[in-house]
């Protein structure tokens, strides 16, 4: 938990809740913060397995997964390759596109990009985001060509790879995945411009609806698309797939989170509760899925 990414604050909250839940379940669990502790300490601790509650870089991108594999410590969530791919939204979209999965039109932005042409090709509004950040950090909803420059500069402050993505008008959904099945879908609604960092973790006016209100047959189709997208990247164990449902009812994949939040505002615990799985049981089930490679 913790780490040194831009999402450190949220990781500490997730880790504290997971740690407390595991202890309540009788697990001899201990906190480990790789920002302040050396990996040698992890090896010396003779831990049987690791629950990864690190969000963002150096925790969700395959880095710590590779270190744990080298140490021979089983860990939760996706492996090295899948973690690295899912953290990179641009390469995720390249793979989804190659695999025939539905995802919004997008372009990689550079300082030399013709902003007017980008807006023409993708349409307005559009989303500008750093390719390898989570929690909507560095992301902007752009409604004019003039605003593209500032949005690019903000995103580029977090990652040298920046993508522009067509904005899908419709319903925002998220599909938590536990083991080999997607959990019930959650519908997300916020009065803010979009579901940003504040709306995700701190706002009290964000609305979460689970069951999401879709007809059962449609929800099943969306869940199948989400799980197929998860598997296409090689992900496993647990995670979350975010997507939009356009006004015609068609799903468009946005991204995969291989280490989703586990705070009191988080979505996977919410979806698990809708299926009758308590937070403690969820944490234990994730821990039981720990693997090497």
MARLOTI-885511 format. One record per residue (C-alpha): x, y, z; residue in one letter; chain; residue number from 1. Coordinates in nm, 3 decimals. Example, Ala and Ser with C-alpha at 12.3 -4.5 7.8 and 13.67 -1.06 7.14 Angstrom:
// MARLOTI-885511
{X=1.230 Y=-0.450 Z=0.780 residu=A chaine=A num=1} $
{X=1.367 Y=-0.106 Z=0.714 residu=S chaine=A num=2} $
This chain:
// MARLOTI-885511
{X=0.000 Y=0.000 Z=0.000 residu=X chaine=A num=1} $
{X=0.109 Y=0.361 Z=-0.045 residu=X chaine=A num=2} $
{X=0.389 Y=0.364 Z=-0.298 residu=X chaine=A num=3} $
{X=0.507 Y=0.675 Z=-0.481 residu=X chaine=A num=4} $
{X=0.254 Y=0.733 Z=-0.757 residu=X chaine=A num=5} $
{X=0.017 Y=1.026 Z=-0.793 residu=X chaine=A num=6} $
{X=-0.247 Y=0.796 Z=-0.641 residu=X chaine=A num=7} $
{X=-0.056 Y=0.739 Z=-0.315 residu=X chaine=A num=8} $
{X=-0.328 Y=0.898 Z=-0.099 residu=X chaine=A num=9} $
{X=-0.597 Y=0.667 Z=-0.236 residu=X chaine=A num=10} $
{X=-0.369 Y=0.365 Z=-0.213 residu=X chaine=A num=11} $
{X=-0.313 Y=0.432 Z=0.157 residu=X chaine=A num=12} $
{X=-0.691 Y=0.447 Z=0.210 residu=X chaine=A num=13} $
{X=-0.745 Y=0.125 Z=0.011 residu=X chaine=A num=14} $
{X=-0.463 Y=-0.052 Z=0.189 residu=X chaine=A num=15} $
{X=-0.580 Y=0.049 Z=0.536 residu=X chaine=A num=16} $
{X=-0.930 Y=-0.085 Z=0.468 residu=X chaine=A num=17} $
{X=-0.801 Y=-0.410 Z=0.319 residu=X chaine=A num=18} $
{X=-0.555 Y=-0.459 Z=0.605 residu=X chaine=A num=19} $
{X=-0.828 Y=-0.410 Z=0.866 residu=X chaine=A num=20} $
{X=-1.065 Y=-0.646 Z=0.681 residu=X chaine=A num=21} $
{X=-0.802 Y=-0.920 Z=0.656 residu=X chaine=A num=22} $
{X=-0.718 Y=-0.888 Z=1.024 residu=X chaine=A num=23} $
{X=-1.088 Y=-0.911 Z=1.113 residu=X chaine=A num=24} $
{X=-1.097 Y=-1.230 Z=0.908 residu=X chaine=A num=25} $
{X=-0.815 Y=-1.383 Z=1.110 residu=X chaine=A num=26} $
{X=-0.535 Y=-1.326 Z=0.858 residu=X chaine=A num=27} $
{X=-0.191 Y=-1.245 Z=1.001 residu=X chaine=A num=28} $
{X=-0.162 Y=-0.939 Z=0.773 residu=X chaine=A num=29} $
{X=0.094 Y=-0.657 Z=0.780 residu=X chaine=A num=30} $
{X=0.126 Y=-0.323 Z=0.601 residu=X chaine=A num=31} $
{X=0.417 Y=-0.269 Z=0.362 residu=X chaine=A num=32} $
{X=0.483 Y=0.065 Z=0.193 residu=X chaine=A num=33} $
{X=0.744 Y=0.033 Z=-0.086 residu=X chaine=A num=34} $
{X=0.805 Y=0.407 Z=-0.079 residu=X chaine=A num=35} $
{X=0.945 Y=0.385 Z=0.273 residu=X chaine=A num=36} $
{X=1.053 Y=0.021 Z=0.298 residu=X chaine=A num=37} $
{X=1.306 Y=-0.173 Z=0.093 residu=X chaine=A num=38} $
{X=1.207 Y=-0.490 Z=-0.093 residu=X chaine=A num=39} $
{X=1.475 Y=-0.674 Z=0.103 residu=X chaine=A num=40} $
{X=1.250 Y=-0.628 Z=0.407 residu=X chaine=A num=41} $
{X=0.966 Y=-0.794 Z=0.218 residu=X chaine=A num=42} $
{X=1.186 Y=-1.092 Z=0.134 residu=X chaine=A num=43} $
{X=1.314 Y=-1.114 Z=0.492 residu=X chaine=A num=44} $
{X=0.958 Y=-1.113 Z=0.627 residu=X chaine=A num=45} $
{X=0.891 Y=-1.459 Z=0.475 residu=X chaine=A num=46} $
{X=0.540 Y=-1.358 Z=0.373 residu=X chaine=A num=47} $
{X=0.324 Y=-1.629 Z=0.220 residu=X chaine=A num=48} $
{X=0.152 Y=-1.391 Z=-0.022 residu=X chaine=A num=49} $
{X=0.101 Y=-1.024 Z=-0.100 residu=X chaine=A num=50} $
{X=-0.224 Y=-0.832 Z=-0.144 residu=X chaine=A num=51} $
{X=-0.140 Y=-0.550 Z=-0.386 residu=X chaine=A num=52} $
{X=-0.333 Y=-0.234 Z=-0.297 residu=X chaine=A num=53} $
{X=-0.098 Y=-0.003 Z=-0.486 residu=X chaine=A num=54} $
{X=-0.262 Y=0.221 Z=-0.747 residu=X chaine=A num=55} $
{X=-0.091 Y=0.381 Z=-1.044 residu=X chaine=A num=56} $
{X=0.276 Y=0.373 Z=-1.137 residu=X chaine=A num=57} $
{X=0.516 Y=0.140 Z=-0.955 residu=X chaine=A num=58} $
{X=0.226 Y=-0.068 Z=-0.829 residu=X chaine=A num=59} $
{X=-0.035 Y=-0.122 Z=-1.096 residu=X chaine=A num=60} $
{X=0.195 Y=-0.118 Z=-1.400 residu=X chaine=A num=61} $
{X=0.377 Y=-0.450 Z=-1.365 residu=X chaine=A num=62} $
{X=0.669 Y=-0.306 Z=-1.168 residu=X chaine=A num=63} $
{X=0.594 Y=-0.451 Z=-0.826 residu=X chaine=A num=64} $
{X=0.447 Y=-0.762 Z=-0.988 residu=X chaine=A num=65} $
{X=0.786 Y=-0.831 Z=-1.147 residu=X chaine=A num=66} $
{X=0.966 Y=-0.771 Z=-0.817 residu=X chaine=A num=67} $
{X=0.734 Y=-1.012 Z=-0.636 residu=X chaine=A num=68} $
{X=0.783 Y=-1.276 Z=-0.903 residu=X chaine=A num=69} $
{X=1.160 Y=-1.238 Z=-0.865 residu=X chaine=A num=70} $
{X=1.119 Y=-1.285 Z=-0.490 residu=X chaine=A num=71} $
{X=0.887 Y=-1.581 Z=-0.542 residu=X chaine=A num=72} $
{X=0.602 Y=-1.423 Z=-0.344 residu=X chaine=A num=73} $
{X=0.253 Y=-1.497 Z=-0.478 residu=X chaine=A num=74} $
{X=0.053 Y=-1.176 Z=-0.538 residu=X chaine=A num=75} $
{X=-0.302 Y=-1.073 Z=-0.615 residu=X chaine=A num=76} $
{X=-0.433 Y=-0.948 Z=-0.947 residu=X chaine=A num=77} $
{X=-0.295 Y=-0.955 Z=-1.299 residu=X chaine=A num=78} $
{X=0.055 Y=-1.056 Z=-1.402 residu=X chaine=A num=79} $
{X=0.342 Y=-0.841 Z=-1.525 residu=X chaine=A num=80} $
{X=0.245 Y=-0.813 Z=-1.892 residu=X chaine=A num=81} $
{X=-0.128 Y=-0.761 Z=-1.837 residu=X chaine=A num=82} $
{X=-0.065 Y=-0.505 Z=-1.563 residu=X chaine=A num=83} $
{X=0.171 Y=-0.307 Z=-1.787 residu=X chaine=A num=84} $
{X=-0.069 Y=-0.317 Z=-2.082 residu=X chaine=A num=85} $
{X=-0.378 Y=-0.220 Z=-1.883 residu=X chaine=A num=86} $
{X=-0.194 Y=0.074 Z=-1.725 residu=X chaine=A num=87} $
{X=-0.122 Y=0.211 Z=-2.073 residu=X chaine=A num=88} $
{X=-0.455 Y=0.330 Z=-2.212 residu=X chaine=A num=89} $
{X=-0.313 Y=0.387 Z=-2.560 residu=X chaine=A num=90} $
{X=-0.176 Y=0.036 Z=-2.601 residu=X chaine=A num=91} $
{X=-0.488 Y=-0.106 Z=-2.439 residu=X chaine=A num=92} $
{X=-0.695 Y=0.062 Z=-2.707 residu=X chaine=A num=93} $
{X=-0.460 Y=-0.060 Z=-2.982 residu=X chaine=A num=94} $
{X=-0.511 Y=-0.418 Z=-2.864 residu=X chaine=A num=95} $
{X=-0.886 Y=-0.379 Z=-2.826 residu=X chaine=A num=96} $
{X=-0.908 Y=-0.232 Z=-3.173 residu=X chaine=A num=97} $
{X=-0.704 Y=-0.521 Z=-3.316 residu=X chaine=A num=98} $
{X=-0.928 Y=-0.767 Z=-3.130 residu=X chaine=A num=99} $
{X=-1.247 Y=-0.611 Z=-3.262 residu=X chaine=A num=100} $
{X=-1.358 Y=-0.478 Z=-2.923 residu=X chaine=A num=101} $
{X=-1.571 Y=-0.159 Z=-2.916 residu=X chaine=A num=102} $
{X=-1.381 Y=0.145 Z=-2.788 residu=X chaine=A num=103} $
{X=-1.421 Y=0.518 Z=-2.863 residu=X chaine=A num=104} $
{X=-1.222 Y=0.668 Z=-3.152 residu=X chaine=A num=105} $
{X=-0.891 Y=0.810 Z=-3.032 residu=X chaine=A num=106} $
{X=-0.563 Y=0.970 Z=-3.136 residu=X chaine=A num=107} $
{X=-0.223 Y=1.007 Z=-2.978 residu=X chaine=A num=108} $
{X=-0.154 Y=1.377 Z=-2.923 residu=X chaine=A num=109} $
{X=0.183 Y=1.550 Z=-2.962 residu=X chaine=A num=110} $
{X=0.290 Y=1.917 Z=-2.939 residu=X chaine=A num=111} $
{X=0.279 Y=1.920 Z=-3.321 residu=X chaine=A num=112} $
{X=-0.078 Y=1.787 Z=-3.350 residu=X chaine=A num=113} $
{X=-0.314 Y=2.006 Z=-3.551 residu=X chaine=A num=114} $
{X=-0.573 Y=2.067 Z=-3.282 residu=X chaine=A num=115} $
{X=-0.845 Y=2.180 Z=-3.520 residu=X chaine=A num=116} $
{X=-0.806 Y=1.863 Z=-3.727 residu=X chaine=A num=117} $
{X=-0.809 Y=1.643 Z=-3.415 residu=X chaine=A num=118} $
{X=-1.134 Y=1.807 Z=-3.305 residu=X chaine=A num=119} $
{X=-1.281 Y=1.760 Z=-3.653 residu=X chaine=A num=120} $
{X=-1.186 Y=1.393 Z=-3.672 residu=X chaine=A num=121} $
{X=-1.296 Y=1.300 Z=-3.319 residu=X chaine=A num=122} $
{X=-1.570 Y=1.557 Z=-3.273 residu=X chaine=A num=123} $
{X=-1.639 Y=1.774 Z=-2.971 residu=X chaine=A num=124} $
{X=-1.658 Y=1.730 Z=-2.682 residu=X chaine=A num=125} $
{X=-1.365 Y=1.494 Z=-2.638 residu=X chaine=A num=126} $
{X=-1.155 Y=1.364 Z=-2.350 residu=X chaine=A num=127} $
{X=-0.783 Y=1.433 Z=-2.315 residu=X chaine=A num=128} $
{X=-0.595 Y=1.208 Z=-2.075 residu=X chaine=A num=129} $
{X=-0.243 Y=1.090 Z=-1.988 residu=X chaine=A num=130} $
{X=-0.200 Y=0.735 Z=-2.118 residu=X chaine=A num=131} $
{X=-0.063 Y=0.589 Z=-1.795 residu=X chaine=A num=132} $
{X=-0.241 Y=0.748 Z=-1.502 residu=X chaine=A num=133} $
{X=-0.547 Y=0.633 Z=-1.311 residu=X chaine=A num=134} $
{X=-0.824 Y=0.789 Z=-1.102 residu=X chaine=A num=135} $
{X=-0.891 Y=1.047 Z=-1.379 residu=X chaine=A num=136} $
{X=-0.571 Y=1.230 Z=-1.282 residu=X chaine=A num=137} $
{X=-0.466 Y=1.480 Z=-1.550 residu=X chaine=A num=138} $
{X=-0.787 Y=1.428 Z=-1.747 residu=X chaine=A num=139} $
{X=-0.996 Y=1.703 Z=-1.909 residu=X chaine=A num=140} $
{X=-1.326 Y=1.714 Z=-2.094 residu=X chaine=A num=141} $
{X=-1.264 Y=1.949 Z=-2.388 residu=X chaine=A num=142} $
{X=-1.551 Y=2.138 Z=-2.548 residu=X chaine=A num=143} $
{X=-1.358 Y=2.373 Z=-2.779 residu=X chaine=A num=144} $
{X=-1.050 Y=2.368 Z=-3.001 residu=X chaine=A num=145} $
{X=-0.905 Y=2.654 Z=-2.795 residu=X chaine=A num=146} $
{X=-0.913 Y=2.441 Z=-2.480 residu=X chaine=A num=147} $
{X=-0.715 Y=2.155 Z=-2.633 residu=X chaine=A num=148} $
{X=-0.378 Y=2.316 Z=-2.569 residu=X chaine=A num=149} $
{X=-0.425 Y=2.355 Z=-2.194 residu=X chaine=A num=150} $
{X=-0.572 Y=2.006 Z=-2.169 residu=X chaine=A num=151} $
{X=-0.270 Y=1.860 Z=-2.349 residu=X chaine=A num=152} $
{X=-0.026 Y=2.046 Z=-2.123 residu=X chaine=A num=153} $
{X=-0.206 Y=1.921 Z=-1.811 residu=X chaine=A num=154} $
{X=-0.200 Y=1.559 Z=-1.928 residu=X chaine=A num=155} $
{X=0.161 Y=1.582 Z=-2.052 residu=X chaine=A num=156} $
{X=0.262 Y=1.688 Z=-1.702 residu=X chaine=A num=157} $
{X=0.180 Y=1.333 Z=-1.592 residu=X chaine=A num=158} $
{X=0.285 Y=1.129 Z=-1.895 residu=X chaine=A num=159} $
{X=0.471 Y=1.191 Z=-2.222 residu=X chaine=A num=160} $
{X=0.201 Y=0.986 Z=-2.400 residu=X chaine=A num=161} $
{X=-0.131 Y=1.174 Z=-2.420 residu=X chaine=A num=162} $
{X=-0.445 Y=1.055 Z=-2.594 residu=X chaine=A num=163} $
{X=-0.755 Y=1.234 Z=-2.717 residu=X chaine=A num=164} $
{X=-1.069 Y=1.023 Z=-2.715 residu=X chaine=A num=165} $
{X=-1.414 Y=1.081 Z=-2.859 residu=X chaine=A num=166} $
{X=-1.664 Y=1.154 Z=-2.583 residu=X chaine=A num=167} $
{X=-1.953 Y=0.907 Z=-2.572 residu=X chaine=A num=168} $
{X=-2.282 Y=1.062 Z=-2.465 residu=X chaine=A num=169} $
{X=-2.478 Y=0.816 Z=-2.260 residu=X chaine=A num=170} $
{X=-2.463 Y=0.608 Z=-1.944 residu=X chaine=A num=171} $
{X=-2.136 Y=0.545 Z=-1.760 residu=X chaine=A num=172} $
{X=-2.102 Y=0.192 Z=-1.626 residu=X chaine=A num=173} $
{X=-1.838 Y=-0.012 Z=-1.449 residu=X chaine=A num=174} $
{X=-1.801 Y=-0.389 Z=-1.434 residu=X chaine=A num=175} $
{X=-1.613 Y=-0.533 Z=-1.139 residu=X chaine=A num=176} $
{X=-1.453 Y=-0.871 Z=-1.204 residu=X chaine=A num=177} $
{X=-1.383 Y=-1.133 Z=-0.941 residu=X chaine=A num=178} $
{X=-1.223 Y=-1.455 Z=-1.055 residu=X chaine=A num=179} $
{X=-1.381 Y=-1.579 Z=-1.375 residu=X chaine=A num=180} $
{X=-1.698 Y=-1.372 Z=-1.371 residu=X chaine=A num=181} $
{X=-1.804 Y=-1.006 Z=-1.387 residu=X chaine=A num=182} $
{X=-1.995 Y=-0.867 Z=-1.090 residu=X chaine=A num=183} $
{X=-2.323 Y=-0.674 Z=-1.126 residu=X chaine=A num=184} $
{X=-2.285 Y=-0.353 Z=-1.326 residu=X chaine=A num=185} $
{X=-2.290 Y=-0.017 Z=-1.149 residu=X chaine=A num=186} $
{X=-2.431 Y=0.298 Z=-1.310 residu=X chaine=A num=187} $
{X=-2.237 Y=0.616 Z=-1.227 residu=X chaine=A num=188} $
{X=-2.390 Y=0.963 Z=-1.222 residu=X chaine=A num=189} $
{X=-2.228 Y=1.289 Z=-1.117 residu=X chaine=A num=190} $
{X=-2.331 Y=1.655 Z=-1.145 residu=X chaine=A num=191} $
{X=-1.968 Y=1.736 Z=-1.225 residu=X chaine=A num=192} $
{X=-1.838 Y=1.771 Z=-1.582 residu=X chaine=A num=193} $
{X=-1.736 Y=1.407 Z=-1.576 residu=X chaine=A num=194} $
{X=-1.656 Y=1.131 Z=-1.324 residu=X chaine=A num=195} $
{X=-1.330 Y=1.290 Z=-1.210 residu=X chaine=A num=196} $
{X=-1.095 Y=1.238 Z=-0.912 residu=X chaine=A num=197} $
{X=-1.313 Y=1.442 Z=-0.676 residu=X chaine=A num=198} $
{X=-1.631 Y=1.260 Z=-0.782 residu=X chaine=A num=199} $
{X=-1.462 Y=0.921 Z=-0.743 residu=X chaine=A num=200} $
{X=-1.322 Y=0.960 Z=-0.395 residu=X chaine=A num=201} $
{X=-1.462 Y=1.256 Z=-0.206 residu=X chaine=A num=202} $
{X=-1.788 Y=1.396 Z=-0.343 residu=X chaine=A num=203} $
{X=-2.109 Y=1.312 Z=-0.162 residu=X chaine=A num=204} $
{X=-2.331 Y=1.390 Z=-0.462 residu=X chaine=A num=205} $
{X=-2.201 Y=1.110 Z=-0.687 residu=X chaine=A num=206} $
{X=-2.478 Y=0.858 Z=-0.745 residu=X chaine=A num=207} $
{X=-2.414 Y=0.485 Z=-0.772 residu=X chaine=A num=208} $
{X=-2.694 Y=0.257 Z=-0.887 residu=X chaine=A num=209} $
{X=-2.663 Y=-0.119 Z=-0.850 residu=X chaine=A num=210} $
{X=-2.852 Y=-0.300 Z=-0.994 residu=X chaine=A num=211} $
{X=-2.783 Y=-0.059 Z=-1.280 residu=X chaine=A num=212} $
{X=-3.137 Y=-0.063 Z=-1.420 residu=X chaine=A num=213} $
{X=-3.064 Y=-0.228 Z=-1.756 residu=X chaine=A num=214} $
{X=-3.279 Y=-0.519 Z=-1.874 residu=X chaine=A num=215} $
{X=-3.119 Y=-0.845 Z=-1.762 residu=X chaine=A num=216} $
{X=-3.038 Y=-0.957 Z=-2.116 residu=X chaine=A num=217} $
{X=-2.867 Y=-0.628 Z=-2.198 residu=X chaine=A num=218} $
{X=-2.669 Y=-0.628 Z=-1.873 residu=X chaine=A num=219} $
{X=-2.549 Y=-0.980 Z=-1.947 residu=X chaine=A num=220} $
{X=-2.425 Y=-0.872 Z=-2.291 residu=X chaine=A num=221} $
{X=-2.241 Y=-0.573 Z=-2.147 residu=X chaine=A num=222} $
{X=-2.083 Y=-0.786 Z=-1.876 residu=X chaine=A num=223} $
{X=-1.968 Y=-1.036 Z=-2.139 residu=X chaine=A num=224} $
{X=-1.806 Y=-0.758 Z=-2.342 residu=X chaine=A num=225} $
{X=-1.630 Y=-0.630 Z=-2.030 residu=X chaine=A num=226} $
{X=-1.500 Y=-0.973 Z=-1.936 residu=X chaine=A num=227} $
{X=-1.380 Y=-1.041 Z=-2.292 residu=X chaine=A num=228} $
{X=-1.194 Y=-0.708 Z=-2.291 residu=X chaine=A num=229} $
{X=-1.037 Y=-0.800 Z=-1.955 residu=X chaine=A num=230} $
{X=-0.924 Y=-1.138 Z=-2.084 residu=X chaine=A num=231} $
{X=-0.794 Y=-0.999 Z=-2.414 residu=X chaine=A num=232} $
{X=-0.531 Y=-0.804 Z=-2.220 residu=X chaine=A num=233} $
{X=-0.437 Y=-1.118 Z=-2.027 residu=X chaine=A num=234} $
{X=-0.578 Y=-0.983 Z=-1.699 residu=X chaine=A num=235} $
{X=-0.688 Y=-1.213 Z=-1.419 residu=X chaine=A num=236} $
{X=-0.770 Y=-1.250 Z=-1.051 residu=X chaine=A num=237} $
{X=-0.978 Y=-0.940 Z=-1.005 residu=X chaine=A num=238} $
{X=-1.018 Y=-0.596 Z=-1.157 residu=X chaine=A num=239} $
{X=-1.263 Y=-0.349 Z=-1.303 residu=X chaine=A num=240} $
{X=-1.361 Y=-0.250 Z=-1.656 residu=X chaine=A num=241} $
{X=-1.502 Y=0.099 Z=-1.718 residu=X chaine=A num=242} $
{X=-1.725 Y=0.166 Z=-2.016 residu=X chaine=A num=243} $
{X=-1.991 Y=0.390 Z=-2.165 residu=X chaine=A num=244} $
{X=-2.328 Y=0.289 Z=-2.304 residu=X chaine=A num=245} $
{X=-2.425 Y=0.522 Z=-2.588 residu=X chaine=A num=246} $
{X=-2.778 Y=0.643 Z=-2.657 residu=X chaine=A num=247} $
{X=-2.833 Y=0.349 Z=-2.891 residu=X chaine=A num=248} $
{X=-2.745 Y=0.107 Z=-2.610 residu=X chaine=A num=249} $
{X=-2.407 Y=0.003 Z=-2.752 residu=X chaine=A num=250} $
{X=-2.111 Y=-0.040 Z=-2.511 residu=X chaine=A num=251} $
{X=-1.778 Y=0.141 Z=-2.559 residu=X chaine=A num=252} $
{X=-1.480 Y=0.030 Z=-2.350 residu=X chaine=A num=253} $
{X=-1.276 Y=0.299 Z=-2.174 residu=X chaine=A num=254} $
{X=-1.012 Y=0.127 Z=-1.961 residu=X chaine=A num=255} $
{X=-0.923 Y=-0.159 Z=-1.728 residu=X chaine=A num=256} $
{X=-0.816 Y=-0.112 Z=-1.367 residu=X chaine=A num=257} $
{X=-0.607 Y=-0.408 Z=-1.251 residu=X chaine=A num=258} $
{X=-0.588 Y=-0.279 Z=-0.890 residu=X chaine=A num=259} $
{X=-0.918 Y=-0.098 Z=-0.834 residu=X chaine=A num=260} $
{X=-0.985 Y=0.117 Z=-0.531 residu=X chaine=A num=261} $
{X=-1.091 Y=-0.050 Z=-0.209 residu=X chaine=A num=262} $
{X=-1.208 Y=0.259 Z=-0.016 residu=X chaine=A num=263} $
{X=-1.551 Y=0.346 Z=0.121 residu=X chaine=A num=264} $
{X=-1.631 Y=0.512 Z=-0.215 residu=X chaine=A num=265} $
{X=-1.500 Y=0.223 Z=-0.426 residu=X chaine=A num=266} $
{X=-1.692 Y=0.030 Z=-0.687 residu=X chaine=A num=267} $
{X=-1.577 Y=-0.332 Z=-0.671 residu=X chaine=A num=268} $
{X=-1.679 Y=-0.365 Z=-0.302 residu=X chaine=A num=269} $
{X=-2.013 Y=-0.205 Z=-0.392 residu=X chaine=A num=270} $
{X=-2.076 Y=-0.454 Z=-0.672 residu=X chaine=A num=271} $
{X=-1.967 Y=-0.742 Z=-0.450 residu=X chaine=A num=272} $
{X=-2.218 Y=-0.635 Z=-0.182 residu=X chaine=A num=273} $
{X=-2.492 Y=-0.642 Z=-0.445 residu=X chaine=A num=274} $
{X=-2.403 Y=-1.007 Z=-0.496 residu=X chaine=A num=275} $
{X=-2.404 Y=-1.080 Z=-0.123 residu=X chaine=A num=276} $
{X=-2.025 Y=-1.073 Z=-0.076 residu=X chaine=A num=277} $
{X=-1.910 Y=-0.878 Z=0.230 residu=X chaine=A num=278} $
{X=-1.599 Y=-0.657 Z=0.221 residu=X chaine=A num=279} $
{X=-1.414 Y=-0.906 Z=0.443 residu=X chaine=A num=280} $
{X=-1.508 Y=-1.200 Z=0.220 residu=X chaine=A num=281} $
{X=-1.412 Y=-1.003 Z=-0.089 residu=X chaine=A num=282} $
{X=-1.065 Y=-0.929 Z=0.050 residu=X chaine=A num=283} $
{X=-1.012 Y=-1.291 Z=0.152 residu=X chaine=A num=284} $
{X=-1.126 Y=-1.420 Z=-0.189 residu=X chaine=A num=285} $
{X=-0.888 Y=-1.183 Z=-0.365 residu=X chaine=A num=286} $
{X=-0.605 Y=-1.289 Z=-0.133 residu=X chaine=A num=287} $
{X=-0.680 Y=-1.657 Z=-0.196 residu=X chaine=A num=288} $
{X=-0.634 Y=-1.597 Z=-0.571 residu=X chaine=A num=289} $
{X=-0.270 Y=-1.486 Z=-0.523 residu=X chaine=A num=290} $
{X=-0.029 Y=-1.642 Z=-0.772 residu=X chaine=A num=291} $
{X=0.322 Y=-1.622 Z=-0.913 residu=X chaine=A num=292} $
{X=0.333 Y=-1.551 Z=-1.286 residu=X chaine=A num=293} $
